[in-house]
């Protein structure tokens, strides 16, 4: 029983070939392709408005140097959003419940922001490791603490996204299993758990959207410190 609860988090395979890459590329096929017409359809117009809204929200805390990252951050936001939402459908797999994938997204982007700061303003970037006015005896300890907090940022990004989505999916499966098990025994309690399941599903949709936004927003804040 316990193993069956966690089977939904195992990467699906077909003839020994992992399908996680296909599950990552499939959401992009659902987005309407832009065309060269002057007047687009409603779906393309809505998509353009949504992309502009995301880009504006992410670029507000950044200066002009950070606007070069607009395409990367917006694309990452759309990728995580579509993957998280499609993973809530039945008989689907959510790649963002895999810590390896989240770390593969978080670590290179965090490292890119760090290297950007070390290249453009090395003194300011290294100055974050030691706050101004620190007493001399506390300097080694503060440098060690700040360095640890800096290096743990990509791990925190990946674990946060993985833990939130995994916990939500697990709760949905637990309550749905309880609903089906209680239906022939206690129908009234089963209806109550079904209503709780509906509310939890709505909450999980919100969590999927919020976690995608938080992941990209934290990356933009890390970038803000280094430009």
C-alpha positions as CSV (number, residue, x, y, z in Angstrom):
1,X,0.0,0.0,0.0
2,X,2.8,2.4,1.0
3,X,4.7,1.6,-2.2
4,X,1.6,2.2,-4.4
5,X,1.2,5.7,-2.9
6,X,4.7,6.6,-4.2
7,X,4.4,4.8,-7.5
8,X,3.1,8.1,-9.0
9,X,6.5,9.7,-8.4
10,X,8.6,7.1,-10.3
11,X,9.7,8.1,-13.8
12,X,7.7,6.2,-16.4
13,X,9.6,4.1,-18.9
14,X,8.7,2.6,-22.3
15,X,10.9,-0.3,-23.5
16,X,13.5,0.8,-21.0
17,X,13.5,4.4,-22.3
18,X,12.6,7.1,-19.7
19,X,9.7,9.3,-20.7
20,X,10.5,12.2,-18.5
21,X,12.0,14.1,-21.5
22,X,8.7,13.6,-23.4
23,X,6.7,14.8,-20.5
24,X,8.8,18.0,-20.4
25,X,8.5,18.7,-24.1
26,X,4.8,17.8,-24.5
27,X,3.4,21.0,-22.7
28,X,5.1,23.2,-25.2
29,X,3.1,21.6,-28.0
30,X,-0.2,22.7,-26.3
31,X,0.8,26.4,-26.6
32,X,-0.5,28.2,-29.8
33,X,2.1,29.0,-32.3
34,X,2.4,32.7,-33.1
35,X,1.8,33.7,-36.8
36,X,2.5,36.6,-39.0
37,X,-1.0,37.9,-39.2
38,X,-1.9,41.4,-38.1
39,X,-4.9,40.2,-36.2
40,X,-4.4,37.1,-34.2
41,X,-7.1,34.8,-32.7
42,X,-8.3,35.2,-29.1
43,X,-6.1,32.4,-27.7
44,X,-2.9,33.8,-29.2
45,X,-3.9,37.3,-27.9
46,X,-4.5,35.9,-24.4
47,X,-1.2,34.1,-24.5
48,X,0.7,37.2,-25.5
49,X,-1.0,39.2,-22.7
50,X,-0.2,36.5,-20.2
51,X,3.5,36.4,-21.3
52,X,3.8,40.2,-21.1
53,X,2.2,40.2,-17.6
54,X,4.7,37.5,-16.4
55,X,7.7,39.4,-17.9
56,X,6.6,42.7,-16.4
57,X,6.2,41.2,-12.9
58,X,9.6,39.5,-13.1
59,X,11.5,42.5,-14.5
60,X,10.1,45.1,-12.0
61,X,12.9,44.6,-9.4
62,X,15.7,44.4,-12.0
63,X,17.5,47.2,-13.8
64,X,18.2,47.4,-17.5
65,X,21.1,44.9,-17.2
66,X,18.8,42.3,-15.8
67,X,16.3,42.7,-18.6
68,X,18.6,40.5,-20.8
69,X,17.3,37.6,-18.7
70,X,13.7,38.3,-19.6
71,X,13.4,35.5,-22.2
72,X,15.1,32.9,-19.9
73,X,13.0,33.7,-16.8
74,X,9.7,33.9,-18.7
75,X,10.3,30.7,-20.6
76,X,11.2,29.0,-17.3
77,X,8.1,30.3,-15.7
78,X,5.9,29.0,-18.5
79,X,7.6,25.6,-18.5
80,X,7.2,25.1,-14.8
81,X,3.6,26.4,-14.9
82,X,2.5,24.1,-17.7
83,X,4.3,21.0,-16.2
84,X,2.8,21.6,-12.7
85,X,-0.7,22.1,-14.0
86,X,-0.7,19.2,-16.4
87,X,0.7,16.9,-13.7
88,X,-2.6,17.3,-11.8
89,X,-4.5,15.5,-14.5
90,X,-5.3,11.8,-14.1
91,X,-2.8,9.3,-15.5
92,X,-0.1,11.9,-15.9
93,X,3.4,12.3,-14.5
94,X,4.8,15.5,-12.9
95,X,8.5,15.8,-13.7
96,X,8.9,18.6,-11.1
97,X,8.3,16.0,-8.3
98,X,11.8,14.7,-9.1
99,X,14.5,16.5,-7.1
100,X,17.1,15.7,-9.8
101,X,15.2,17.7,-12.4
102,X,14.6,20.6,-10.1
103,X,18.2,20.7,-9.1
104,X,19.2,20.5,-12.8
105,X,17.1,23.7,-13.4
106,X,18.1,25.5,-10.2
107,X,21.9,25.0,-10.0
108,X,23.0,26.2,-13.5
109,X,20.7,29.3,-13.3
110,X,21.9,30.1,-9.8
111,X,25.5,29.6,-10.8
112,X,24.9,31.9,-13.9
113,X,23.7,34.7,-11.6
114,X,26.6,34.2,-9.3
115,X,29.2,34.3,-12.1
116,X,27.5,37.3,-13.6
117,X,28.0,39.2,-10.4
118,X,31.6,38.1,-10.0
119,X,32.3,39.2,-13.6
120,X,30.5,42.6,-13.5
121,X,31.0,43.7,-9.9
122,X,33.3,41.4,-8.0
123,X,33.8,43.7,-5.0
124,X,30.1,44.2,-4.4
125,X,29.3,40.5,-4.9
126,X,32.0,39.4,-2.4
127,X,30.9,42.2,-0.1
128,X,27.6,40.4,0.5
129,X,29.6,37.8,2.4
130,X,30.6,40.3,5.1
131,X,28.0,42.9,6.3
132,X,29.4,46.4,6.9
133,X,30.3,47.2,10.5
134,X,30.9,43.6,11.6
135,X,33.0,43.3,14.8
136,X,36.5,41.8,14.1
137,X,36.1,38.6,16.2
138,X,32.9,37.7,14.3
139,X,34.3,38.1,10.8
140,X,35.4,34.5,10.2
141,X,32.1,33.1,11.6
142,X,30.0,35.5,9.5
143,X,31.9,34.8,6.3
144,X,31.4,31.1,6.9
145,X,27.7,31.5,7.6
146,X,27.1,33.8,4.6
147,X,29.0,31.5,2.3
148,X,27.0,28.5,3.5
149,X,23.7,30.4,2.9
150,X,24.9,31.4,-0.5
151,X,25.8,27.8,-1.5
152,X,22.6,26.4,-0.1
153,X,20.4,28.5,-2.3
154,X,20.1,26.1,-5.3
155,X,19.3,23.3,-2.9
156,X,16.6,25.3,-1.3
157,X,15.1,26.1,-4.7
158,X,15.0,22.5,-5.8
159,X,13.8,21.1,-2.4
160,X,11.1,23.7,-2.0
161,X,9.5,22.9,-5.4
162,X,9.8,19.2,-5.0
163,X,8.5,19.1,-1.4
164,X,5.4,21.2,-2.1
165,X,4.3,19.3,-5.2
166,X,5.1,15.9,-3.7
167,X,3.1,16.7,-0.5
168,X,0.1,17.9,-2.5
169,X,0.0,14.9,-4.8
170,X,0.4,12.6,-1.9
171,X,-2.5,14.2,0.1
172,X,-4.7,14.0,-3.0
173,X,-4.0,10.3,-3.4
174,X,-4.5,9.6,0.3
175,X,-7.9,11.4,0.5
176,X,-9.1,9.9,-2.8
177,X,-8.2,6.4,-1.6
178,X,-10.1,7.1,1.7
179,X,-13.1,8.4,-0.3
180,X,-13.4,5.2,-2.4
181,X,-12.8,3.0,0.6
182,X,-15.5,4.7,2.7
183,X,-18.1,4.8,-0.1
184,X,-19.7,1.4,0.5
185,X,-19.3,1.5,4.3
186,X,-20.1,5.1,5.2
187,X,-21.5,7.1,2.3
188,X,-22.1,10.3,4.3
189,X,-18.4,10.4,5.4
190,X,-17.3,9.5,1.8
191,X,-19.3,12.5,0.5
192,X,-17.6,14.7,3.1
193,X,-14.1,13.5,2.2
194,X,-15.0,14.0,-1.5
195,X,-15.8,17.7,-0.8
196,X,-12.5,18.0,1.1
197,X,-10.8,16.4,-2.0
198,X,-12.4,19.0,-4.3
199,X,-11.1,21.8,-2.1
200,X,-7.7,20.3,-1.9
201,X,-7.5,19.9,-5.6
202,X,-8.3,23.6,-6.0
203,X,-5.6,24.4,-3.5
204,X,-3.2,22.2,-5.3
205,X,-3.8,24.1,-8.6
206,X,-3.0,27.3,-6.7
207,X,0.1,25.7,-5.2
208,X,1.3,24.6,-8.7
209,X,1.0,28.1,-10.0
210,X,2.5,29.8,-6.9
211,X,5.5,27.5,-6.7
212,X,6.4,28.1,-10.4
213,X,6.2,31.8,-9.7
214,X,8.2,31.6,-6.5
215,X,10.9,29.5,-8.2
216,X,11.5,32.1,-10.9
217,X,11.0,35.1,-8.6
218,X,13.7,33.9,-6.3
219,X,16.0,33.5,-9.3
220,X,15.3,37.1,-10.3
221,X,16.0,38.3,-6.8
222,X,19.4,36.4,-6.8
223,X,20.1,38.1,-10.2
224,X,19.2,41.5,-8.7
225,X,21.9,41.1,-6.1
226,X,24.5,40.4,-8.8
227,X,23.8,43.1,-11.4
